[in-house]
């Protein structure tokens, strides 16, 4: 099925491993509101005072801070499934990250993008409306920084 190839991607650290190819920083804010992104000057800027700098603050770890932080995602089955018009896709993130949630038809064609934004850690849900689509099997793909998870749902008419 074509959707598998379009949903998975190789994991690269190109941005970190080849810093000479990085030109500047982009800080994303609440992307549901316009004008919340901020662009910083590149390290190639002739004015050294305008070049980006990273300041890192740290403290000595305590017993609580030394526990491992899980970096997993929990994708729940859709409900209802099968469905007639709409269904709900629920997922939980253990760490905040940028994710996308896309829906594909059984031929691997992208139908819609339900989510494409930064999400905080915690439980989230998205509603898929298939009222204008034919009956059939649909596949959804939840993609994040270090995972791809796939589920299927059946639309009845």
Secondary structure per residue as TSV (DSSP state, phi and psi in degrees):
chain	resnum	aa	ss	phi	psi
A	1	X	-	360.0	134.9
A	2	X	H	-65.3	-25.8
A	3	X	H	-63.5	-30.2
A	4	X	H	-62.8	-43.6
A	5	X	H	-67.9	-37.3
A	6	X	H	-79.4	-13.4
A	7	X	H	-94.9	-28.5
A	8	X	-	-99.9	155.7
A	9	X	-	-147.7	153.0
A	10	X	-	-70.5	145.9
A	11	X	-	-87.1	118.5
A	12	X	-	-126.3	155.4
A	13	X	-	-116.0	34.2
A	14	X	H	-56.0	-40.8
A	15	X	H	-63.0	-37.4
A	16	X	H	-82.5	-41.6
A	17	X	H	-73.8	-22.7
A	18	X	T	-126.1	71.7
A	19	X	G	-64.8	-21.0
A	20	X	G	-65.2	-19.9
A	21	X	G	-91.9	-0.4
A	22	X	-	-92.4	128.3
A	23	X	-	-124.2	90.3
A	24	X	-	89.4	-178.9
A	25	X	E	-127.8	153.3
A	26	X	E	-132.5	119.6
A	27	X	E	-101.9	118.3
A	28	X	-	-94.3	138.6
A	29	X	-	-109.7	-144.2
A	30	X	-	-73.3	103.0
A	31	X	T	-77.2	0.5
A	32	X	T	-83.9	-9.4
A	33	X	S	-118.6	135.8
A	34	X	T	-67.3	155.5
A	35	X	T	62.6	35.6
A	36	X	-	-105.0	-4.2
A	37	X	-	-84.9	147.6
A	38	X	E	-130.7	127.2
A	39	X	E	-100.9	136.1
A	40	X	E	-106.7	154.8
A	41	X	-	-64.8	155.2
A	42	X	-	-78.6	162.1
A	43	X	T	-71.2	-9.8
A	44	X	T	-84.1	-5.2
A	45	X	-	-59.9	134.2
A	46	X	S	-64.5	-28.2
A	47	X	S	-86.8	106.1
A	48	X	G	-60.2	-30.2
A	49	X	G	-71.2	-17.6
A	50	X	G	-92.2	-6.6
A	51	X	S	-70.9	144.6
A	52	X	-	-68.6	147.3
A	53	X	-	-134.0	143.6
A	54	X	-	-107.2	129.1
A	55	X	-	-112.3	126.8
A	56	X	-	-115.3	127.1
A	57	X	-	-112.6	140.2
A	58	X	-	-144.8	163.8
A	59	X	-	-137.5	165.3
A	60	X	-	-69.5	133.3
A	61	X	-	-68.8	144.5
A	62	X	-	-102.1	178.7
A	63	X	T	-59.5	-38.9
A	64	X	T	-67.9	-40.9
A	65	X	T	-71.3	-17.2
A	66	X	T	-84.3	-6.6
A	67	X	S	-69.6	142.2
A	68	X	-	-66.2	139.3
A	69	X	-	-95.7	120.1
A	70	X	-	-67.5	143.4
A	71	X	-	-123.8	58.8
A	72	X	-	-121.3	169.6
A	73	X	E	-127.4	146.1
A	74	X	E	-121.8	107.1
A	75	X	E	-95.0	121.5
A	76	X	-	-90.1	156.4
A	77	X	-	-63.5	146.9
A	78	X	-	-68.6	154.6
A	79	X	B	-143.0	136.9
A	80	X	S	-71.8	159.5
A	81	X	S	-152.6	112.6
A	82	X	S	-69.8	161.9
A	83	X	B	-135.1	165.1
A	84	X	S	-103.5	-44.8
A	85	X	S	-122.1	-51.2
A	86	X	E	-130.9	154.7
A	87	X	E	-141.8	158.7
A	88	X	E	-111.0	132.6
A	89	X	E	-109.9	120.1
A	90	X	E	-112.2	143.6
A	91	X	E	-150.0	156.1
A	92	X	E	-128.1	131.3
A	93	X	E	-105.4	135.0
A	94	X	S	-87.1	-18.3
A	95	X	S	-134.6	148.6
A	96	X	-	-69.1	142.0
A	97	X	E	-170.6	166.6
A	98	X	E	-82.0	130.1
A	99	X	E	-132.6	162.6
A	100	X	E	-134.9	145.3
A	101	X	E	-129.4	109.7
A	102	X	E	-118.8	152.4
A	103	X	E	-117.1	136.0
A	104	X	E	-123.9	152.7
A	105	X	-	-84.4	-178.7
A	106	X	T	-70.1	-12.3
A	107	X	T	-94.9	0.8
A	108	X	S	89.3	7.6
A	109	X	-	-81.3	134.2
A	110	X	E	-69.7	127.1
A	111	X	E	-92.3	-48.6
A	112	X	E	-161.8	159.7
A	113	X	E	-108.4	113.8
A	114	X	E	-81.6	-36.5
A	115	X	E	-141.8	135.9
A	116	X	E	-151.7	76.5
A	117	X	E	-163.3	174.5
A	118	X	E	-77.1	131.0
A	119	X	E	-123.9	140.8
A	120	X	-	-74.3	162.2
A	121	X	S	-62.9	145.0
A	122	X	E	130.5	-170.8
A	123	X	E	-87.7	140.0
A	124	X	E	-139.8	160.2
A	125	X	E	-146.8	154.6
A	126	X	E	-136.7	145.7
A	127	X	E	-104.1	128.4
A	128	X	E	-104.6	120.3
A	129	X	E	-103.3	112.6
A	130	X	-	-109.9	21.2
A	131	X	T	-63.5	-25.7
A	132	X	T	-101.8	12.5
A	133	X	S	-113.6	156.2
A	134	X	-	-71.7	160.7
A	135	X	S	-63.5	150.0
A	136	X	E	155.4	-174.4
A	137	X	E	-93.0	132.1
A	138	X	E	-122.8	146.1
A	139	X	E	-115.8	137.4
A	140	X	E	-119.1	144.6
A	141	X	E	-126.1	121.2
A	142	X	E	-102.3	117.9
A	143	X	E	-122.1	134.8
A	144	X	-	-134.0	-161.9
A	145	X	S	-59.5	-39.9
A	146	X	S	-138.0	29.9
A	147	X	-	-156.1	156.7
A	148	X	E	-136.7	125.8
A	149	X	E	-128.9	140.6
A	150	X	E	-123.9	142.2
A	151	X	E	-139.3	166.4
A	152	X	E	-128.9	156.8
A	153	X	E	-145.3	155.6
A	154	X	E	-121.5	123.0
A	155	X	E	-95.4	128.6
A	156	X	-	-109.5	150.9
A	157	X	-	-127.4	360.0
